[in-house]
Amino acid sequence: MNLPLQPPIKPMLSALSSTWPDNHFYEPKWDGFRSLIFFDGQEIYIQSRDCKPLGRYFPELEEGLRRALPGPIVLDGEIIIPTPRGLDFDALLMRIHPAASRIQKLARETPAAYVAFDLLALDNQILSGLPLAERRARLEQLRPCKPWHITPSTRDLNMARDWFERFEGAGLDGVIAKDPASPYQPDVRSMIKLKHRRSADCVLGGFRWAKDKKGVGSLLLGLYDQHGVLQHVGHTSSFKASQKLELVKKLEPYLDESGDASFGFGRTPGAPSRWSAGKDLSWQSLRPELVCEVSYDHMQGARFRHAATFLRWRPDKPPRDCTYDQLETVAPAELQKLFH
């Protein structure tokens, strides 16, 4: 490619923090596929976070970026699939498919977009060594149009805290803080990630054994939907070795040997997929009578995006009171406007 920077380039990374820094750039934390775009005016290359090509999975994005991007250019950002309800990470996962016909079908039904948040090179000039403030100014001088966009950014801490609360409903799981004086540092955790930690009361619908089969590996969590059906929403496995053994005794009285799985009429754990090849996904059903409180970062559709953290048992909480109502959020209107 005729570019001053050539792929692969390892992306700059972030470190989790609970402390908000002052005098930083603040951006919404997008829930998508981290990717770098290399475009020399004719040829385009989409690189994943782990330095692999992503373009074949997003043909509509390659085609659209060729039309919309100035070149030569190198961008850092996220591939996302925006919907009226917010970002759809499940739709992104479905794109990683071996069949080109399947990818083309999904590209028509759920087209992807690209949100740029850094500019590494433009024309024949390398910008990655410049301070972020200068790179951001150069990025904002560009005129994005579908399918690419420039992420909102602010240096107002109060506005960033407001985004942190309101953007969660749109599928964004926090805020990224960046030092305005920082150069682009590949593979260095120089950005600060501020993420949500919320709690929810969940019903135990089952568990998986640990690898040694001597203790409980993970608890399978459920919530009741509006029809009274228990849906699998995720798992928690944040237990010490001694606790995994203790859990066996605690769960034994609740084993469901009837054959009617607790999640049998709703979303179930353990469905095989291309991501789970070779893994033991078998699970033991429990009568849905135990309730625990867990902390989580954010929702991906109707389930937890990442593994939840066990907080405590809730013997005072009726299982049927563990519903999605405690999690409901609404996508902010200004985020929807970004893609229209």
N, C-alpha and C positions, 0 to 999 in steps of 0.2 A: 504494500500500500504506500502511496505517496504522501506520507505524513511525517511530521517531525518527531512524533512519539509512535512507537510500534507496539502492538499487542504481543504478549500479554503484559498487563500491568496489574499488580495486586492492589486492590482497593484500600483506601484508608479506612480504619476500623474505629469502633467506639467502645468505651468502657462504661459499665453500669454504675450509676451514682444516685444517691438520694439527696444530694446537696445541689441546689441551683447556683451556678456561678454567675457573677455579675459581669457586665460589659462583654457579652458574647453575642454572636448571631444565634437565633433560635429558629428552628424549623420543625414542622410536623414530622414525626417518624412514620414513614410510609411502610405499609405491610405488603411487600411485593418481592420480586426477584431483583436483588442488587445486580447491576450490570453496568459495564462501560461500553460506550458507543464509539467506534472508530469509523470515520467517514471521510474519504479523500475527495469527494465530489462525484465519484462514480461507484467505487467499491465500498461496501459497508460490512462491518464486522461487529457482532454483538457478543461481548464476553461476559461470562458469568463471574460470580464472586470467587469461585475456585479456578478461574482462568480457563474455562472450557467454552467452546462456542455454543451460543444459544439461538442463533438466528433461524435454524431450521424449524424450531418450535413456534416461531412467531413470524410467519411469512407476510402477514398484513402489516406488521410493524416495520419490517425491512423495506417493503414497498413504500409505505407512507413516509418513513424517515428519509428515503432517497429524494422524495419530492419536497419535503418540508425543511430539511436541515441546510444551513449554509455549509460550505466545505472549502478547505479541509477543516475538520473539527474533531476533538476528543472530549466526550462528556462522561460524567459520572452521575448515576441516578438509579431509579428503580423502574422496573417493568411492573405495571399494575393492570388490573381489570376493574374499571369503575362501573358502578351500577347506581340506579336511583337510591338504593339502600346503603350505599357505601362501597368499600372495596371487597372484591370476591376472591379470596386467596384459593378457595377450592377450585375455581375455574382455572386459575394459574396452574395448579398441580395437575389438572387434567391434560394440560398441553404437553407435558413430558411423556409423549406417546410414540411408540415405534412406527405407527402407520401414518404415512403422509396424508392419506385421504381423511383420516380422523382429525388430524391437525387442521387441514383446510376447512373442514366442516365447522370445527370449534372457532376458527378464526373469523368465519362469517357470522356465527351466532353470538360470540362474546369477544369482540375485538379488543386488543390490548392497547394501552397507551404507555407513554414514557414520561416520567417526571425527572427533569434534570435538576441537580442541586450543586454541581461543581463543573468548572470549565478548565480542562487541563491543557488544551492547545487550541489555537484558532489561526487559520491561514497557515503560515509557516513559522509561527511563533509558539514556543513552549511557555506555558503560563504556570505550570505546576510549582515552580519555585517561588512564585510571587505570594505575598500575603493573601489570605482568604478575602479580605476586604476588596482588594484589587481584582481578584478573580470573580468575585460576586458582581462587582460593578460592570465588568466586561460581559458577564453572562446576561445581566439585565438590559444591556444594550441590544441584545438580539431580539428578534420578533418571532416568538414561537407560534406555531399553528398545529392543528391536529396532524399527527397523533402525539406530538410532544408538547410538554408544558414546563414551565419553570416553577419550582416549589415556592410557596410563600415563605418569607423570611422576615424577621423583625429583630431589633435590638432592644425592644421594649419588654422588660421582664414581666410586667403585669399582663401584657397581651399574650406572651408565651404561656403564662400560667392559665390564662383563659382558654387558649387553644388546648392545653393539656387536658382540661376537663371536658370541653365541648366536642372535640374531634374524636373522642373515643367511640362514639356511636357510629362513626363513618368507617370504622375498621382501622383507625390509626391507633397505635399502642403507646404513644408518648411523644416526647419532644427530644430533638437532638440539639445540643449546644456546641458551638464551634468558636474557637479563638480567632478573632479577626486578623491577628498577626501571624497565624500559622500558615506555613507552606503546605502543599499536599505531600503527605507522608505515607507512601504505600506500605501496607501491612503493619502499620503502627496504630495502636489504640489511642489516638490523640483527640478524638471527639468524645463528648460526654452524652451518655444515654440516660434519659429520665423516663422511667416507665411506670405505668399504673400497677398498683397492687390492691386489688379489691378482694372481698371475701364473699362466699356464698355457702349456703347450707345445701348439701347434696345427700341423696340416698345412695347407699351402697347396693349395687345390683350384682356384684360379683368380685372376683379377684383372680389374679394370675400368680402362679407359683414362682418363687425365685429360681434361678438357674440350677441351684443344687437340690431343688425340690424339698428342702427342709423348712423353708419359711415362706412367708407371703412376699412376693415380689412387688406387686402393685394392687391398689384398690381401684375398682372400676366405679365411676361416679355417674349418677343419673339425676335428671330433673323431669318432673311431670309437665307435659304440654297442656294446651288448652282443652284437649280431648281426654285428659286423664291417663295418657299413655306415657310410660316411663321411657325416656330417651337417653341413650348413652351420650355423655357430654365430655368425657375425658377420664384421666386417671391421676393418681398421686402415688409416688414411690419414694417419698422423702423420709425413709426410715433407716435407723441404725440396724446392724445385724441382730442385736438382742431384741429389738422391737419387732423385727420380722418373725422371730420365733414366738413371741408373745401373741402376735396377731392370729396365729394358727389356733390357739386356744380360745381367743375371743370370738372368732368367726365360726368355730365348729358348731355351736348350737343353731346357727342360722343357715347352715348348708341346705340348699334346695335340691333334693333328690327326686322331685316329682317329674322332672323332664320338661316342665313348663318354665323356660328360662325367664328371668325377671325382665330382660330386655327383649323378650321374644316377639312382642307386638310393636316394638319401636325400633329406633336406631340401635344397632348392636355392635359390640366390639368384636374384633377378631376377623373381620372380612379380609380375605387375602387380596393383595394388590401387588403391582410391580415394585412398590417400596418395601414390601415385607417378605420378599423371597428368602426362603431358608430360615425364617424366624418361627418360633413356636408361639402361635397366637391363641392357643387353647385357653379357656378360662372356665372357672367354676362359678356356677350361678348361686346367688344368695337370695333368701327371701328378703324382699325390700322393707326391712324393719329398722335397720340401723341408719342413723344420720350423723354426718360429720361436717364440720366447717372447714373449708379450704380457702386459701388465697390463690388468686390467679391474676394474670396481667390483663388479657382482654379476650373477647370472644371472636371466633372465626365462624361466621354464620351462626349455627345453633350449638356450637361446642367450644370448649376452651382451646385457644390457639396453641398453648404450650402446656406442659405438665403442671398440674396444680400442686400446691404445698399444703400438706396436712397441718391443721392448726389445733383442733380439739374435737372430741366427741360431743354430740348434742342430744343427750337422752331426753331432754325436755322438748324437743322439736318433733311434732308429728310428721312422718314421712310425706304424707299427702300435701303438707304445706310447702314442700320443696319444689317450687315451680319456677318457670322462666320469668315470672313477673318481677322477681328481685333483681333481674339483670337487664331489664329493658332500657334501651337508649335509642336516640334518634339521630340520624345523620344531620349535621349542620348544613344549612342552606348555602353558606359561602363556599363550602367544599364542593358541592354539586355544581356551583357556577364556574369553578375552575375548569371544568371539562365541557363547557357549553359555549 
